[in-house]
Amino acid sequence: MREHAKSLLAQLPAKDVEESQARYDAFAKANKATESKKGSGKTKKNKDVLYRDGKEVKTGMPADKVRGLIDRIISGWKNAPRIEVIQSIDELGPEIAAAMREEGTDGNPAFYDPNSKTVVIIADNAIDATDVAMSVAHEATGHFGLRT
């Protein structure tokens, strides 16, 4: 998945990639940022929602910047999933946000809902451009792409 994310990053402005790559690599090394067993699974409340496990994030990103990055990444895709960007999990409604907090998935940067065929990126949980690209790669190719 990392190689696919790198190919997606090639489509982004070099400045965004350079600034984020060193931070992400340090973050990944410090947190052993690989998918956890629960990260490749499903939530307790909604057995269909699939997600990439998130780690503790100190700062997020503005939703409009995340949307801009995603638009650049998927601009040439012929079969892109519907991708929604929200600022925080609270935009999902109180019941879903509470369930995510209870399950410990509230720090995840993204999830895929196969019922609506929608990838949701949570800007508050995105570390940087690399994290956005990896989340899009994981959700769009790993979940959406394998099911369509």
Summary of the structure (lengths in Angstrom):
residues: 148
radius of gyration: 14.1
end to end distance: 18.3
largest distance: 40.1
contacts: 444
relative contact order: 0.22
helix: 52%
strand: 12%
